[in-house]
Each structure stands twice: as structure tokens, then as C-alpha cells.
Amino acid sequence: MANDYAAHRLAIVGAGVMGTNIATLAVGHGVPVVLVDLSDDVLSLARAAIAQKLRHAQLMGALPPDRPRGELVTSVSLGDAADATAVIEAVVEVPETKAKVLAEISALVRPGTTLISNTSCIPVDELATWVTHADKLAGVHFMNPPYLIKMVEVIRGARTSDATLESVSSLLAVLGRDGLVIEDSAGFVINRLLHPLINSAAMLVQEGIASAEVVDGLLEGCLGHPTGPLRTADLIGLDNLVDSLNVLYERREDESCRPCELLLSKVRAGDLGQKTGRGFYSYGKVVL
């Protein structure tokens, strides 16, 4: 039930863009959060980002007015996630990194704790080979920013139990999110559709067919997309996008998912999108 927020204690591992956004969603809905990352400096930036995002969510009317905010605790020790009722892994979309983090979490938490990967492309059953109890792992692909976008993909791995899906559903209800359950595959639904589209849009810019503004303008004006694919890419983070495209290309052998040279060159230059202030567009300053 949506009024059971006090029964949840959430740990989030990874204080990047998605980790801070999910923490904003949870704290804003009254759920206490332990946010874990490797660096105190990263966590200091994360606390400032979450405060800013909470103000944004409040202004947008995206938070329930009848709940106190949940407590936010930050830590460089994964052990501080041990008492959580659910743990969300939100580290980079690199299989080896996710596998290492999930294995460490699985060894620390109490039996029965729900484990959630915020994987955007890596199959859940692949990640489940690294956890102690594979039936306790599910995927939840939050859309960015999750404190504004209500719909999420819930991914059932081959070994995900019904009880785990019920636990995930309970948490999402508390967070005011609507989850649609899909079966496991590389890229799931959203990113098997979205990422090749972004890659193709970047290729059009690379080939000099149209500017980023024109490509986005056509998708918005002709097809009704609220945000064009290249501005969406900047929101995702071009480094994250390239990581996800590589996962899709390696597992599906689909040439439309091989990252184009323009994306790769922007990542090499450090132009990663909103989080660095420059990607396909210039933002003038870093957008947290």
C-alpha cells in the first residue's frame, strides 16, 4: 500500500546521475535512504544534487504533500546497506562492475532482502549468476529523471520469484511509480527501441545530413516526441549511452547498436551531456 512508506528502508549503491535521482524519488516519498559510493567527494556532490532535485520535484508537484521526507544517509561503506529492506544497484552499465557490486551486496544483506538492478541493457539472469539467491534479484529500469517519470520497466529474470516481484511492486507503489513487467532480454523494451534510434540520429549529424537541432526538431514536430533523441542522449549521459550500446551490440550483434564515431569522439573529449555541461548541446554549466 502507498501509505506503508515507513516500512521500507532503501539502500542505493552508486551516487551518479541515476543513483541521485532514485534517491531523490525515495526521500521525497518518505522512504529513508542509505546512498553508498566509493568517494566522500562524490557523495558530497550527490547530497547537493539531491537537495536541488528535491526542490525541483517540489516545484513540479511531483512529491506527495502529506509525507515527511525520508532521512538521507551517505556512506563509503557497503556494509551500511546491510539492514535495508531493498537494495538498488545503480552503478555504471559495465557487466564486470555490476557483477562485482551485486556479489558484494548479496553477501552482506540479510536473507530475503530484495535486490534490484537498475540495469538498462544487461540481462537480469546474467547478473543473477553473481548473487547468492538468484530468486531475490529483479531488474527495475527507471526512466530519467525517475522523480518525474512515473512509468518503469520491471524485468523478470528466469529465476526471479513471484515473491520478489511482489516486493518490488510494493516498493514501487510507495514511490508512486507504475511498473510494467517484461521478460528478460538484452536491452529489454525501451532501450532496444530507443538506443538504436539515438545512434542513428547521431549518425545523421556525423554525416552532415542535419544538425542536432534539426534532427530533434523533426522527431518532435513530425512524430510528437516531447524530447528529441539527441537531447535525450545528453540527459542519459553519452558515456552511459555508449556503454549500453556496446552491451546491445555484443549480445545482439545488431549493427544499428554499434556506437557511431561521433558518440565515441564526444565521450573521448569528455563532452558527456548535461552532467558535464556539453554534449550535443551546450548547457553553459553543469546540470546536476
N, C-alpha and C positions, 0 to 999 in steps of 0.2 A: 504494500500500500504506500501511496505517496507521502503519508504522514509518518512513516516509520524511519525517517532520516536519522534519528538518534541511535538506531540500532546498527548503523553502518560505521565502520572505521576503514578508510581507504588509504592505501599506500600507492604512490605513483613513483616509478623508477624511471628517471630521465627528466631533466628540467629544461629541455629545449622548447621549441615552439609548441609542439603538441602537448608535452607534459605540463607546461604552464597553463595552456588553455583548458585542459581537462581539470587541472587543479582549480582554476577559476570557476568552472562549472560546478564542481563538487562543493567548494567552500561557499559559493553563492547560494547553493541549495541546502545549506545547513549541515553538510557532511564533513567531519573532521578529516584532515589530510596530512599524511607524512610524505613529503616530497624529497626524494633521495637522488643525489648526483655525486660525482667524484670530487667536485671542487667547491670550496666555500665562495669563491668569486662568482662562479656560475649561479650558485644558489642565491647570492645577494642580488644579482641581476634578476633572477626569477621572482624573488619576493616583490621587487619594484614593478616588474611586468604584471604580476597577478593583481597588485593593488590598482594599477592603471586599467587593467581589463575588467576588474570588478566595477570600477566607476563607469566604464563604457557599457557594460551589461546592464547596470542600473539605469543609466540614461535611456537605453533601448527598451526598457521594460521587460527584460529577459529573465529577471530573478523574482522568485516568489516574495511578496511583500510581508508575509506573515511568519517568516522564519529568521532566527538569528543566524549570522554567518558561522560556518564551521571553523574550528581552530586550524590554522596552518602551522605545521612544524616542518622545518627543513633540516636535513641531516646528510652527512657524508658517509654514514654507516648503514649498510643494507640491513644490519641486524635490527634497526629501529622499525623496519617494516614487518617484523615477525608477528606482532599482535593484531595485524589488520584482519578484517573480515573478508577483504578482497584486495588483490594487488594487481595494478595495471602496469604492464611493461610498456614504456613509450620511448625506447632508445632508437638509434638510427636503424634504417632499413637495410642492415647488413646481416646476413644469416648467422655468421660466426659470433657477432656481438650479441644478437638476440638470444642465441643458444646459450652463451656463457651466462648472461644475466638471468635467464629463466631457470637454468640449472641451479644457480646460487640461491635464487628466491625459493625454489621448490625445496631445497634442503633446509631452509630456515623457518618457513611458516608452519603453523600448526596443521595437523591432519584435517582435511575438509575445507581448507581455505580455498576460495575461488581464485583462480589465476586467469588473468585476461591479458592477451597481447593486443596492442593497438597496431598490429601489422597491417600494412596497406597492400602488400602483394605476396608475402611469403606464406605458403600454405600452413594452416594450423597443425595439421598432422605431422608435418616436417618438424615444426617446433616442439611438438609433444614428445618426440623421441628424447628430449633433453630434460624432461621433468619427471619427478618421482611418480606422480599419479597422473597419467595422461588423461584420465577421465575428468579431471578437475580443470582442464585448460579449454578456453574458448577464445575466439577472436572477436573483438569489437572494433570496427573501423569507424572512428569518429570523423565527421567532416569538419573542416577548418573554417571558421572558429567554432568549436563544439558548444560554446556557451550561447551561440546564436542559432545554430542549425540543429533542429530537433531530430532529424532522421539519422539513424546509424545502421550500418550493416552489422549483423551478428552472424559470425561464421561458426558453424558446427563442424568440428573435426570428426574424423572417422571414429575416434574414441571418446569424444565429448559426451558426458552423460546427460540424461534428462534433468537430473537434479542440478547440475552445473548451469544448464540453460535457464532453469527456474531462478537460480540465484542471480544470474546476470540480468534476467528480466526484472527482478525485484529492485536491483540497484538502479537500472535504467529508469524505472518508474519513479524512484525517489529523485532522480536527476531530471525528471521531466522530459526524457527522451523517448522517442518511438523507435523500436528496433524491428527490422525485418530479417528473419533468419534465412540464410542461404547455406548451401552445401559447399564444402571446401574445394578450392582450386586456386592456382596462382593468379593473383590479381583480383579474384572474387568477381563482383559485378561492376562496381563503379570504376575501378581503375583499369579493367580490361576495356572499358569504353573510353574513359577519359584520357589515360596516358598516351595511347597511340594518337588521339586527336591533338593533344598538346604537341607531341613530337612532329606531327605533320604540319601543324601551324608554324612551328619553329623552322621547319624546312622551307616553307614558303618565304619566310623572312630571309633565311640564309641564301636562297636562290634569287633574291631581289624581285620576287613577284609582287610583294606588297610589304608595307611597313607593319610593325606590330599593331599600331593603332588601327590600320585599315583592316587587318585580319580580324582583330577583336570586334571592330565596328560592324563587319559583315555578319559575324556569328551572332552578335547581339541584335542587330537590326533585322536580319533576314530569318534567323532561326529562333529568336526570342530568348537567347541565353542571357541571363541577368549580368553575368561577368564573362568576358571573352576568355579563351583558353590561355592566352599568354599572360594576362593579368592574374588569372587563376594560378598559373605556374609560379609567378612571383610570390603569391600568397603561400603556396605549398613550400617553397624553397627549392631553387634549381638543383642544389646538391641532393636533396631528398628525392626529387623527381628523377634525377639520373640514377640514383641507387635503385629506385623502384623499377625504372625501365630496364635496367640491367637484370634484375630478378626476373621480370617478364620475358625478356629476350632469351635468357639462359634456360628457362623452364619451358617456354612455349615455342622457341625457335621461330619467332614471328619477326620478320624484318621490319615491320612497322614499329617495333618496340626497341630497335637498336638506336641508342641516343645519337641524335644528329650532331654534327661538328659544332654548330652554333651553341647548342646547350653545353657541350663539353668545354668549349672555349670560355664561356661565361663562368663556369664553375672553376676552371683553372685560374681565371682572373679574380676570383673572389666576389663576383657580381651575382649574388645568390638570391636576389629578390628583395622583398620588403625588409627582411631581417638585417640586411646589410645596407639598405638604402638605395640599392641599384640592382636591376635585373634587366628585363625587357623594357622597364620603365625606370625613370629616376624619381625617387621619393623625397629628395632633399635632405632627409635624415633617416636614421634607422627607425623602422616601425616595429615596436615590440609586440 
